[in-house]
Amino acid sequence: MAALAQTPQSSTTALPALDGALKDGPSNAAVASQDPLRIVTTVATQLESALSTGDFDAAVQLFDDEGYWKDQIALHWDFKTVQGHAKIGSFLGDNGARARTLNNIQVEKPSAQFTAGIKGEQLVMAFFTFDTDVGKGRGVFRLRKSKNGSWRIFALYTTLQEIRGHEPKLGERRALGVEHGQHVGRKSWKDRRAEEKEYIDRSPEVLIVGAGQAGLSASARLKHLGVDALMIDANKRVGDNWRKRYDFLVLHDPIWYDHLPLLKFPPSHPVYTPKDKLADWFEFYASTLELNHWMETTIVKDSVAYDEAKKQWTVTVRRNTPDGVQERTLHPDHIIMATGHSGEPNMPAFKGADDFKGRLVHSSQHGSGAEFKGKKAIVIGCCNSGHDIAQDFYEQGADVTIVQRSSTYVMSSDSITEILFKGLYCEDGPPTEDADLMFVSTPNPVHQELHKEITAKIADFDKDLLSGLSNAGFKLDMGFDGSGFLMKYYRRGGGYYLDVGASKLIMDGKIKIKQGQEIDHLEPDGVVFADGHKLEADVIVCATGYQNMRTTARKIFGDKVADRLKLAWGLDDDEELSAMYRFSGHPRFYYMGGNLAHCRSYSLPLALQIQAQQLGMY
C-alpha cells in the first residue's frame, strides 16, 4: 500500500527555469537534469497547453504507452480509470469541453521526488492542484522514463475537491457562531441546535441510513458543504454498531489509518483502538461536529418511493422519542445507505440445525466466550472475526476448534506497521490528506502489481509465523495472483486475517484446526463433517461473512429500489469499486461503507456529487 510513497531519493523546493525544454514538445528529452521538480513541471506545462487548446492527441502522447489516467469526478461526475493511448484519447474526447478546462496546473514544489515503482523502477512523483470550470482539484503525477529517455506519464490522478462558489465551510470560511449587537427575541445556540435536529417544518436534503463510520463521514462532509443531512439508526446510541460487537474486539489497523474526516484522534490515542473506545469516539464526533441524527429510528416497511419527475424520495420513519413512538414522513432528495459494505449476515442453513442443543449464532451475535469455560466451542470461518472469536474462547477457558474450509491469507500486525503502512500511515508519515492522495491515486491494477512485491516482503518478514501455521495444518494463500491483503479486500471484502495473537495459539495447538472439510450436518451434541468426523460442541459461531450490500437494501427499501441497484463492492470493468460512493444504479441513491480509511477518503467525492446535483450541475 505504501510502495509509491517511499522516502524520496532527492527533492527540491526551488522552481528552476525550464530553458528550452518545451520546444521539444511531448518528447521533452531536452530535460537533462535529474531534478524531479524540473521534470514534472515540464510535463505538467505541456499537458496544460495540450488540454487548453483541445489538442487531445498531443495530450495522449505525454503518456507512457501503458500509462493510466485515474479520474474521480474532476472531468466528469463518476470514477474512471483508463489505460493506454486509445482509451485515454477516447476518455478525453468523450468529456469534450470539460477536459479542455483542466487548467492552472500548479505542481506542489515540496512534493516532487524520485520514488520507487513496480520492481524498483524509478518514478518521479508530485502532487499538483488544478482548476476546472466547476471548481478546484488536486492530483498526482507519476512519471517514468521511456526508451528514448523522455519522461512520460505512467499514472495521472485527478480529483475534484471543491465546487467554486460553494466551498466547504472550513478554516477561514468557518461560521462566525454569533451575531453581536442587539437581537430581540434571539435564541441561544442550544435552542437553535435543538430545533435544527428535529426537522419540525422541513425534510433533510439527504437521508443517511446508518450512523457508523460511513454515515458519520458522509454527514460530516455534507454538513461542511452546506448540504442538510440527517442520519437515522436503529441503535440507541451513536457507536452502538461497534459497542455491541464481541467484547475483546480491537481494530486491526493502526490509528494513523483510521482518522475520520475533519477531526483526528488525539495524540494520546492508542495505536490500536478497542471497539468500545471507538464507539465513544463516534458519539463524541457526532456531537462535536453537530451532525444531525435520530437514533432508535427505522424505515417503515413498504413506505419508500421515488418520484422520477420530482427527483425526490418519500420515506416514512418510525422513531422512539421521549414522548413515545412517532412516525414522520420525509421527502429527501437523496438517500445514502451507510450500513457498511457488507449486507445481511451470511448464516449457513445446516441440516439438523433444529436438533442442535447448544448455541448456534452468527459472529455478529457473539459477545463473549466467558460463559463457555470448560466447554467445547467451534468457530466456522478463518478470517479476522473467526480468529478473534476463537482466541476469545481459548482465553475464556473453552476447548475451541476453528473450521477452515478453504485457505486464508495471513499477515502479522507488525508487518502492517513495518512494511505495509511504513512511510505512509505512521507516526512520522505525511499528513493524512497527503497519504490518502498517494494511496487513492494509485490505479488498482498497479496496486495489484505493487502488492505482489509487498506481499513477498511480508511473507519473508513473517516466515516463522507462516511456517508454523503450515506445520499446524492451517492452509495459507497469497491472495489473488500473489497480491496479498488489499486485492482480497477489494475483490472479496474478506479472506484474510491480520494476526493479533490467534496464529500463535493455532501453532501451539491451543486452538485446534479442522481443515478442508464442509459440514455435512449437525447433531444434538455436535458437528459432523463430510469425511464422517464428528466434533462435539456446546456452542457454534459462524464467522461466515455477509451477503452483498444489495440484500440489505432490499430488506430496508424494498424490491422496487433494490432491483435497480448494482451489486456493491468488488471491482468493475474499469477496476474501480463497483457502485460504491458513486452511481449505484438507482438515481439519487448511494452506497457508503468500508473501513474507516475508505470512509474518510471517499466521503468527499460522494458529498461533492450530491452537492453538484443540488446545485443543478450534475
C-alpha positions as CSV (number, residue, x, y, z in Angstrom):
1,M,0.0,0.0,0.0
2,A,2.9,2.3,0.7
3,A,5.2,1.4,-2.2
4,L,4.6,4.5,-4.2
5,A,5.2,6.7,-1.1
6,Q,8.7,5.6,-0.1
7,T,11.3,8.0,1.3
8,P,12.3,10.3,-1.6
9,Q,15.8,9.8,-3.1
10,S,16.0,13.5,-3.6
11,S,13.7,16.5,-3.6
12,T,13.8,20.2,-4.2
13,T,11.7,23.2,-3.2
14,A,13.1,25.7,-5.8
15,L,11.4,26.0,-9.2
16,P,14.3,26.1,-11.8
17,A,14.0,27.7,-15.3
18,L,12.7,25.4,-18.0
19,D,15.3,26.6,-20.5
20,G,14.4,25.2,-24.0
21,A,12.7,22.1,-22.8
22,L,9.2,23.0,-24.0
23,K,10.5,23.3,-27.6
24,D,10.8,19.6,-27.8
25,G,7.0,19.1,-27.2
26,P,5.9,15.7,-26.0
27,S,9.4,14.2,-26.4
28,N,10.8,16.5,-23.7
29,A,14.2,14.7,-24.0
30,A,15.9,18.1,-23.5
31,V,15.4,17.8,-19.8
32,A,18.8,16.6,-18.9
33,S,18.7,17.5,-15.3
34,Q,17.8,14.8,-12.7
35,D,15.8,17.4,-10.8
36,P,12.4,15.9,-10.1
37,L,10.6,19.2,-9.8
38,R,12.0,20.3,-13.2
39,I,11.0,17.1,-14.8
40,V,7.4,17.1,-13.5
41,T,6.9,20.8,-14.1
42,T,7.9,20.4,-17.7
43,V,5.3,17.6,-18.3
44,A,2.6,19.5,-16.4
45,T,3.1,22.6,-18.5
46,Q,2.9,20.5,-21.7
47,L,-0.2,18.7,-20.5
48,E,-2.0,22.0,-19.6
49,S,-1.0,23.5,-23.0
50,A,-2.4,20.5,-24.9
51,L,-5.7,20.4,-22.9
52,S,-6.3,24.1,-23.1
53,T,-6.2,24.0,-26.9
54,G,-8.2,20.8,-27.2
55,D,-5.2,19.0,-28.7
56,F,-6.0,15.6,-27.2
57,D,-3.5,13.8,-29.5
58,A,-0.7,15.9,-28.0
59,A,-2.0,15.2,-24.5
60,V,-2.1,11.5,-25.1
61,Q,1.5,11.5,-26.4
62,L,2.6,12.7,-23.0
63,F,1.5,9.3,-21.5
64,D,3.6,6.2,-21.4
65,D,2.3,3.5,-23.9
66,E,0.9,1.7,-20.8
67,G,0.0,4.8,-18.9
68,Y,-3.1,5.3,-16.8
69,W,-5.4,8.2,-16.1
70,K,-7.5,7.8,-13.0
71,D,-10.2,10.4,-12.5
72,Q,-12.6,10.9,-9.6
73,I,-15.3,13.5,-10.6
74,A,-12.8,16.0,-11.9
75,L,-13.5,15.6,-15.6
76,H,-17.0,14.0,-15.2
77,W,-19.3,13.0,-12.4
78,D,-18.1,9.5,-11.9
79,F,-14.9,7.4,-11.2
80,K,-13.0,6.2,-14.2
81,T,-9.6,4.5,-14.8
82,V,-8.4,4.2,-18.4
83,Q,-5.1,2.8,-19.6
84,G,-3.3,3.2,-22.9
85,H,-3.3,5.9,-25.6
86,A,-6.5,4.8,-27.3
87,K,-8.6,4.7,-24.2
88,I,-7.2,7.9,-22.7
89,G,-7.9,9.6,-26.1
90,S,-11.4,8.4,-26.1
91,F,-11.8,9.5,-22.4
92,L,-10.7,13.0,-23.2
93,G,-12.8,13.2,-26.4
94,D,-15.9,12.0,-24.6
95,N,-15.5,14.6,-22.0
96,G,-15.0,17.3,-24.6
97,A,-15.1,20.8,-23.1
98,R,-14.8,19.6,-19.6
99,A,-11.4,18.1,-20.3
100,R,-10.2,21.3,-22.1
101,T,-10.9,23.3,-18.9
102,L,-8.3,21.4,-16.8
103,N,-6.1,24.4,-16.4
104,N,-3.9,26.3,-14.0
105,I,-1.9,23.1,-13.1
106,Q,0.4,24.0,-10.2
107,V,2.9,21.5,-9.1
108,E,3.3,21.4,-5.3
109,K,7.0,22.0,-5.1
110,P,8.0,20.2,-1.9
111,S,6.2,17.0,-3.1
112,A,8.3,16.5,-6.2
113,Q,10.5,13.4,-5.6
114,F,12.0,10.3,-7.0
115,T,10.3,7.2,-5.8
116,A,10.1,3.5,-6.5
117,G,7.5,1.9,-8.7
118,I,7.0,-1.7,-9.7
119,K,10.1,-3.9,-9.4
120,G,12.0,-0.9,-8.1
121,E,11.6,1.1,-11.2
122,Q,12.5,4.8,-10.7
123,L,9.5,7.2,-11.0
124,V,9.1,10.9,-10.4
125,M,6.1,11.7,-8.3
126,A,4.5,15.1,-7.4
127,F,1.2,16.5,-6.2
128,F,-0.5,19.2,-8.1
129,T,-3.5,21.5,-7.9
130,F,-5.7,22.5,-10.9
131,D,-8.8,24.3,-11.9
132,T,-11.8,23.3,-14.0
133,D,-14.9,25.2,-15.0
134,V,-16.5,23.5,-12.0
135,G,-14.0,24.1,-9.2
136,K,-10.7,23.2,-7.8
137,G,-9.0,19.9,-7.6
138,R,-5.8,18.1,-6.6
139,G,-3.9,15.3,-8.3
140,V,-0.8,13.2,-8.6
141,F,1.7,12.8,-11.4
142,R,3.8,9.7,-11.6
143,L,6.3,9.8,-14.4
144,R,8.7,7.2,-15.8
145,K,11.5,7.4,-18.3
146,S,10.7,6.0,-21.8
147,K,13.1,4.1,-24.1
148,N,14.1,7.4,-25.8
149,G,15.0,9.0,-22.5
150,S,12.0,11.3,-22.2
151,W,9.8,11.3,-19.0
152,R,6.2,10.3,-19.7
153,I,3.1,10.0,-17.5
154,F,2.9,6.5,-16.1
155,A,-0.1,7.3,-13.8
156,L,-2.1,10.5,-13.6
157,Y,-4.7,11.1,-10.9
158,T,-7.3,13.9,-10.8
159,T,-10.0,14.5,-8.3
160,L,-12.3,17.4,-7.6
161,Q,-12.0,18.9,-4.0
162,E,-14.4,21.8,-4.0
163,I,-17.0,23.5,-6.2
164,R,-16.3,27.1,-7.0
165,G,-18.5,29.5,-5.0
166,H,-19.7,26.7,-2.8
167,E,-16.5,25.8,-0.9
168,P,-16.6,23.9,2.4
169,K,-17.3,26.0,5.5
170,L,-13.9,25.3,7.0
171,G,-10.9,27.3,8.2
172,E,-11.2,30.9,7.1
173,R,-14.7,30.2,5.8
174,R,-15.9,28.8,9.1
175,A,-19.2,30.0,10.6
176,L,-18.8,33.1,12.9
177,G,-21.0,31.4,15.6
178,V,-22.6,34.7,16.9
179,E,-24.1,37.9,15.7
180,H,-23.0,40.7,18.0
181,G,-25.3,43.5,18.8
182,Q,-29.0,43.6,19.8
183,H,-31.3,40.9,18.5
184,V,-34.8,41.0,20.1
185,G,-36.2,37.5,20.6
186,R,-33.0,35.7,19.5
187,K,-32.4,32.1,20.5
188,S,-29.5,30.5,22.2
189,W,-27.2,28.1,20.4
190,K,-28.7,25.3,22.5
191,D,-32.3,26.1,21.4
192,R,-31.3,26.7,17.8
193,R,-29.4,23.4,17.7
194,A,-32.4,21.5,19.2
195,E,-34.7,22.9,16.5
196,E,-32.3,22.1,13.8
197,K,-32.1,18.4,14.8
198,E,-35.9,18.0,15.0
199,Y,-36.7,18.9,11.3
200,I,-40.1,20.2,12.5
201,D,-41.1,22.0,9.4
202,R,-38.7,20.6,6.8
203,S,-37.1,17.5,5.4
204,P,-33.4,16.9,5.1
205,E,-31.8,17.1,1.6
206,V,-30.1,13.8,2.3
207,L,-31.3,10.9,4.4
208,I,-28.4,8.8,5.6
209,V,-29.4,5.3,6.9
210,G,-26.7,4.2,9.4
211,A,-24.7,6.2,11.9
212,G,-21.4,4.2,11.9
213,Q,-18.2,5.4,10.3
214,A,-19.8,5.5,6.8
215,G,-22.8,7.6,7.9
216,L,-20.7,9.9,10.2
217,S,-18.1,10.5,7.4
218,A,-20.7,11.3,4.8
219,S,-22.7,13.5,7.2
220,A,-19.6,15.5,8.2
221,R,-18.6,16.2,4.6
222,L,-22.1,17.2,3.6
223,K,-22.6,19.5,6.6
224,H,-19.5,21.4,5.8
225,L,-20.5,21.7,2.1
226,G,-23.8,23.3,3.3
227,V,-26.0,20.3,2.4
228,D,-28.6,19.4,5.1
229,A,-28.3,15.7,6.1
230,L,-30.0,13.6,8.7
231,M,-28.7,10.2,9.9
232,I,-31.1,7.6,11.2
233,D,-30.1,4.4,13.0
234,A,-31.9,1.6,14.8
235,N,-29.4,1.6,17.7
236,K,-29.9,3.6,20.9
237,R,-26.6,5.4,20.8
238,V,-24.2,6.5,18.1
239,G,-21.4,4.0,18.2
240,D,-23.5,1.0,19.1
241,N,-22.7,-0.7,15.8
242,W,-19.2,-1.2,17.4
243,R,-20.3,-1.2,21.1
244,K,-22.5,-4.3,20.6
245,R,-19.8,-6.4,18.9
246,Y,-17.8,-9.1,20.7
247,D,-16.1,-7.9,23.9
248,F,-12.4,-8.1,23.0
249,L,-12.6,-6.7,19.5
250,V,-9.8,-4.2,18.8
251,L,-9.2,-2.6,15.4
252,H,-6.5,-4.4,13.4
253,D,-5.4,-1.2,11.6
254,P,-3.2,1.4,13.4
255,I,-4.6,4.8,14.4
256,W,-2.9,6.7,11.6
257,Y,-5.0,4.8,9.1
258,D,-8.3,5.3,11.0
259,H,-8.9,9.0,11.4
260,L,-12.4,10.3,10.5
261,P,-12.7,13.4,8.3
262,L,-12.1,16.8,9.8
263,L,-11.4,15.6,13.4
264,K,-8.4,13.4,14.1
265,F,-7.8,11.1,17.1
266,P,-5.9,12.9,19.8
267,P,-2.1,12.2,20.0
268,S,-2.6,10.3,23.3
269,H,-4.9,7.8,21.5
270,P,-3.6,4.2,21.5
271,V,-2.2,2.7,18.2
272,Y,-4.9,0.0,18.1
273,T,-8.4,1.2,19.1
274,P,-10.6,-1.0,21.3
275,K,-14.2,-1.2,19.9
276,D,-15.8,0.5,22.9
277,K,-13.3,3.3,22.8
278,L,-14.1,3.7,19.1
279,A,-17.8,3.7,19.9
280,D,-17.4,6.5,22.4
281,W,-15.3,8.5,19.9
282,F,-18.1,8.2,17.3
283,E,-20.6,9.6,19.8
284,F,-18.2,12.5,20.6
285,Y,-17.6,13.1,16.9
286,A,-21.3,13.4,16.1
287,S,-21.8,15.8,19.0
288,T,-18.7,18.0,18.3
289,L,-19.4,18.3,14.6
290,E,-23.1,18.9,15.3
291,L,-24.2,16.1,13.0
292,N,-28.0,15.6,12.9
293,H,-29.1,12.1,13.9
294,W,-32.2,10.3,15.0
295,M,-31.4,7.1,17.0
296,E,-33.8,4.3,17.6
297,T,-35.3,5.1,14.2
298,T,-36.2,2.7,11.4
299,I,-37.8,2.9,8.0
300,V,-41.4,1.7,7.9
301,K,-41.8,-1.3,5.6
302,D,-43.1,-0.5,2.1
303,S,-43.0,3.2,2.7
304,V,-40.2,4.1,0.4
305,A,-41.0,5.6,-3.0
306,Y,-39.0,7.6,-5.6
307,D,-40.7,10.2,-7.8
308,E,-38.8,10.3,-11.1
309,A,-40.3,13.6,-12.1
310,K,-39.6,15.5,-8.9
311,K,-36.4,13.6,-8.3
312,Q,-37.4,13.2,-4.7
313,W,-37.9,10.3,-2.2
314,T,-40.8,9.7,0.1
315,V,-39.8,7.8,3.3
316,T,-41.7,7.2,6.4
317,V,-39.7,6.5,9.6
318,R,-40.7,5.2,13.0
319,R,-38.8,6.9,15.8
320,N,-38.7,6.2,19.5
321,T,-38.7,9.5,21.3
322,P,-39.1,10.6,25.0
323,D,-42.7,11.3,24.1
324,G,-43.3,7.9,22.7
325,V,-43.1,6.2,19.3
326,Q,-43.7,8.7,16.5
327,E,-43.9,8.4,12.7
328,R,-42.7,11.0,10.3
329,T,-42.8,11.1,6.5
330,L,-39.8,12.8,5.0
331,H,-39.0,13.9,1.4
332,P,-35.3,13.9,1.0
333,D,-33.6,14.5,-2.4
334,H,-31.0,11.8,-1.8
335,I,-30.6,8.6,0.2
336,I,-27.2,7.3,1.4
337,M,-27.2,3.7,2.6
338,A,-24.4,3.7,5.1
339,T,-24.9,0.3,6.7
340,G,-21.4,-0.9,5.8
341,H,-20.2,-2.6,2.7
342,S,-21.5,-5.9,4.0
343,G,-25.1,-6.9,3.8
344,E,-27.1,-9.3,5.9
345,P,-25.2,-11.9,7.9
346,N,-24.4,-14.9,5.8
347,M,-25.7,-17.6,8.1
348,P,-25.4,-21.2,6.6
349,A,-28.5,-23.4,6.7
350,F,-27.2,-26.6,8.3
351,K,-29.1,-29.8,8.1
352,G,-30.1,-30.8,11.6
353,A,-29.7,-27.3,13.0
354,D,-33.0,-27.6,14.8
355,D,-31.7,-30.7,16.6
356,F,-28.6,-29.0,18.0
357,K,-29.0,-28.4,21.7
358,G,-26.2,-25.9,22.1
359,R,-25.9,-22.3,21.0
360,L,-25.7,-21.6,17.2
361,V,-25.1,-18.0,16.2
362,H,-23.5,-15.8,13.6
363,S,-20.3,-13.9,14.6
364,S,-22.3,-10.7,14.6
365,Q,-24.3,-12.0,17.6
366,H,-21.3,-13.2,19.6
367,G,-20.5,-11.2,22.8
368,S,-18.1,-13.2,25.0
369,G,-16.9,-16.7,25.4
370,A,-16.9,-16.3,29.2
371,E,-20.0,-18.5,29.8
372,F,-18.4,-21.4,27.9
373,K,-15.4,-22.0,30.2
374,G,-14.6,-25.7,30.3
375,K,-17.0,-26.3,27.3
376,K,-16.4,-27.1,23.6
377,A,-16.6,-24.3,21.1
378,I,-16.5,-24.5,17.3
379,V,-15.8,-21.4,15.1
380,I,-16.6,-21.8,11.4
381,G,-14.5,-19.3,9.4
382,C,-10.9,-18.2,9.4
383,C,-10.9,-14.5,8.7
384,N,-10.5,-11.7,11.2
385,S,-13.7,-12.3,13.2
386,G,-13.2,-16.1,13.2
387,H,-9.7,-15.8,14.6
388,D,-10.7,-13.2,17.2
389,I,-13.6,-15.2,18.5
390,A,-11.6,-18.4,18.6
391,Q,-8.9,-16.6,20.6
392,D,-11.6,-15.2,22.9
393,F,-13.0,-18.7,23.5
394,Y,-9.5,-20.0,24.3
395,E,-8.7,-17.2,26.7
396,Q,-12.0,-17.7,28.5
397,G,-11.1,-21.4,29.1
398,A,-13.1,-23.2,26.4
399,D,-11.9,-26.1,24.2
400,V,-12.0,-24.4,20.8
401,T,-11.7,-25.7,17.2
402,I,-11.6,-23.4,14.2
403,V,-13.0,-24.8,11.0
404,Q,-11.1,-23.7,7.8
405,R,-12.9,-24.9,4.7
406,S,-10.5,-23.3,2.1
407,S,-7.4,-21.1,2.6
408,T,-6.6,-17.8,4.2
409,Y,-4.1,-15.0,3.7
410,V,-2.4,-14.2,7.0
411,M,0.0,-11.4,7.8
412,S,1.2,-10.2,11.2
413,S,0.2,-6.9,12.8
414,D,3.9,-6.0,12.9
415,S,4.2,-6.4,9.2
416,I,1.4,-3.8,8.8
417,T,3.3,-1.1,10.6
418,E,6.8,-2.1,9.5
419,I,6.1,-2.8,5.8
420,L,2.6,-2.2,4.5
421,F,2.0,1.2,6.1
422,K,5.6,2.3,6.7
423,G,6.3,5.7,5.3
424,L,2.6,6.4,4.6
425,Y,0.3,5.8,7.6
426,C,2.6,6.1,10.6
427,E,3.7,8.5,13.4
428,D,6.2,10.3,11.2
429,G,4.4,9.9,8.0
430,P,2.9,12.6,5.8
431,P,-0.3,14.4,6.7
432,T,-3.3,12.1,6.4
433,E,-4.7,14.0,3.4
434,D,-1.4,13.5,1.5
435,A,-1.2,9.9,2.5
436,D,-4.7,9.3,1.2
437,L,-3.9,11.1,-2.0
438,M,-0.9,8.8,-2.6
439,F,-2.9,5.7,-1.9
440,V,-6.1,6.5,-3.7
441,S,-4.3,7.9,-6.7
442,T,-2.7,4.5,-7.5
443,P,-4.7,2.7,-10.1
444,N,-5.9,-0.7,-8.8
445,P,-4.1,-2.7,-11.5
446,V,-0.9,-1.0,-10.3
447,H,-1.8,-1.7,-6.7
448,Q,-2.1,-5.4,-7.6
449,E,1.4,-5.5,-9.1
450,L,2.9,-3.5,-6.3
451,H,1.3,-5.7,-3.7
452,K,2.8,-8.8,-5.2
453,E,6.2,-7.3,-4.2
454,I,4.9,-6.1,-0.9
455,T,3.3,-9.5,-0.2
456,A,6.6,-11.2,-0.9
457,K,8.4,-8.9,1.6
458,I,5.7,-9.5,4.2
459,A,6.0,-13.3,3.7
460,D,9.7,-13.1,4.3
461,F,9.1,-10.9,7.4
462,D,6.5,-13.4,8.6
463,K,8.3,-16.5,7.6
464,D,8.4,-18.1,11.0
465,L,4.7,-17.3,11.5
466,L,3.7,-18.8,8.1
467,S,5.8,-21.8,8.5
468,G,4.4,-22.5,12.0
469,L,0.8,-22.2,10.6
470,S,1.5,-24.6,7.7
471,N,3.1,-27.1,10.1
472,A,-0.1,-26.9,12.2
473,G,-2.2,-27.8,9.2
474,F,-3.5,-24.3,8.5
475,K,-3.8,-23.7,4.7
476,L,-2.4,-20.4,3.5
477,D,-2.7,-18.5,0.3
478,M,-1.0,-15.3,-1.0
479,G,-4.1,-13.6,-2.3
480,F,-5.2,-13.0,-5.9
481,D,-2.2,-13.8,-8.1
482,G,0.1,-13.3,-5.1
483,S,-1.1,-9.8,-4.3
484,G,-2.0,-10.4,-0.7
485,F,-4.3,-8.4,1.5
486,L,-5.5,-5.4,-0.4
487,M,-6.9,-7.1,-3.5
488,K,-8.6,-9.7,-1.4
489,Y,-10.3,-6.8,0.4
490,Y,-11.3,-5.1,-2.8
491,R,-12.5,-8.2,-4.6
492,R,-14.0,-10.3,-1.8
493,G,-14.3,-8.0,1.2
494,G,-12.5,-10.7,3.2
495,G,-10.5,-13.9,3.0
496,Y,-7.6,-12.7,5.2
497,Y,-6.5,-12.5,8.9
498,L,-4.4,-9.7,10.3
499,D,-2.8,-11.6,13.1
500,V,-3.1,-10.2,16.6
501,G,-2.4,-13.4,18.6
502,A,-4.6,-16.3,17.4
503,S,-1.9,-17.6,15.0
504,K,0.4,-18.4,17.8
505,L,-2.4,-20.3,19.6
506,I,-3.0,-22.3,16.4
507,M,0.7,-23.1,16.0
508,D,0.9,-24.2,19.6
509,G,-2.2,-26.4,19.2
510,K,-4.2,-24.4,21.7
511,I,-6.7,-23.6,19.0
512,K,-7.4,-26.8,17.1
513,I,-7.9,-26.8,13.3
514,K,-10.3,-28.7,11.2
515,Q,-9.2,-28.0,7.6
516,G,-10.7,-28.6,4.2
517,Q,-14.0,-30.2,5.1
518,E,-17.5,-29.0,4.7
519,I,-20.1,-29.6,7.4
520,D,-22.5,-32.4,6.5
521,H,-25.0,-31.9,9.3
522,L,-25.5,-31.0,13.0
523,E,-26.4,-33.4,15.7
524,P,-27.8,-32.6,19.1
525,D,-24.3,-32.5,20.6
526,G,-22.0,-31.5,17.8
527,V,-21.0,-31.2,14.1
528,V,-20.5,-34.0,11.6
529,F,-18.2,-33.2,8.6
530,A,-18.3,-34.6,5.1
531,D,-15.5,-37.0,5.9
532,G,-17.6,-38.5,8.7
533,H,-15.6,-37.0,11.5
534,K,-17.6,-35.6,14.4
535,L,-16.7,-32.8,16.8
536,E,-18.7,-32.3,20.0
537,A,-19.8,-28.7,20.6
538,D,-21.7,-26.7,23.2
539,V,-21.5,-23.5,21.0
540,I,-21.0,-22.9,17.3
541,V,-20.2,-19.5,16.0
542,C,-20.4,-19.0,12.2
543,A,-17.9,-16.4,11.2
544,T,-19.1,-16.9,7.6
545,G,-19.2,-13.3,6.5
546,Y,-22.0,-11.2,5.0
547,Q,-24.1,-11.1,1.8
548,N,-23.9,-8.3,-0.7
549,M,-25.0,-4.8,0.4
550,R,-27.9,-5.0,-2.0
551,T,-29.5,-7.7,0.2
552,T,-29.8,-5.1,3.0
553,A,-31.1,-2.6,0.5
554,R,-33.8,-5.0,-0.5
555,K,-34.8,-5.5,3.1
556,I,-34.9,-1.8,4.0
557,F,-36.0,-0.1,0.8
558,G,-38.0,-2.9,-0.9
559,D,-37.8,-4.7,-4.2
560,K,-38.6,-1.8,-6.5
561,V,-35.5,0.1,-5.3
562,A,-33.2,-3.0,-5.0
563,D,-34.0,-4.3,-8.4
564,R,-32.4,-1.2,-9.9
565,L,-29.3,-1.3,-7.8
566,K,-26.0,-2.8,-8.8
567,L,-24.0,-5.2,-6.6
568,A,-21.9,-3.3,-4.2
569,W,-18.1,-3.7,-3.7
570,G,-15.8,-5.7,-5.9
571,L,-14.0,-4.2,-8.9
572,D,-15.9,-3.3,-12.1
573,D,-14.7,-3.3,-15.7
574,D,-12.7,-0.1,-15.0
575,E,-11.1,-1.6,-11.9
576,E,-13.0,0.8,-9.7
577,L,-15.0,-0.3,-6.7
578,S,-18.4,-1.3,-8.1
579,A,-21.3,1.1,-7.2
580,M,-19.6,2.4,-4.1
581,Y,-19.5,6.1,-3.4
582,R,-20.9,6.8,-6.9
583,F,-23.9,6.0,-9.1
584,S,-25.5,2.9,-7.6
585,G,-27.9,2.0,-10.5
586,H,-30.7,4.0,-8.9
587,P,-30.9,7.8,-9.2
588,R,-30.0,9.6,-6.0
589,F,-29.3,6.5,-4.1
590,Y,-25.7,5.9,-2.8
591,Y,-23.9,3.0,-1.2
592,M,-21.4,4.1,1.5
593,G,-19.3,1.7,3.5
594,G,-15.8,0.2,4.1
595,N,-13.2,0.6,6.7
596,L,-12.5,3.9,8.4
597,A,-9.9,5.0,5.8
598,H,-12.1,4.3,2.9
599,C,-15.0,6.2,4.5
600,R,-12.7,9.1,5.2
601,S,-11.2,9.2,1.6
602,Y,-14.4,8.6,-0.4
603,S,-16.9,10.6,1.6
604,L,-15.7,13.8,0.0
605,P,-16.2,12.8,-3.7
606,L,-19.6,11.3,-2.7
607,A,-20.6,14.5,-0.9
608,L,-19.5,16.6,-3.9
609,Q,-21.6,14.5,-6.3
610,I,-24.6,15.2,-4.1
611,Q,-23.8,18.9,-3.8
612,A,-23.4,19.2,-7.6
613,Q,-26.9,17.7,-8.1
614,Q,-28.4,20.1,-5.5
615,L,-26.8,23.0,-7.4
616,G,-28.2,21.7,-10.7
617,M,-24.7,21.0,-12.1
618,Y,-24.9,17.2,-12.4
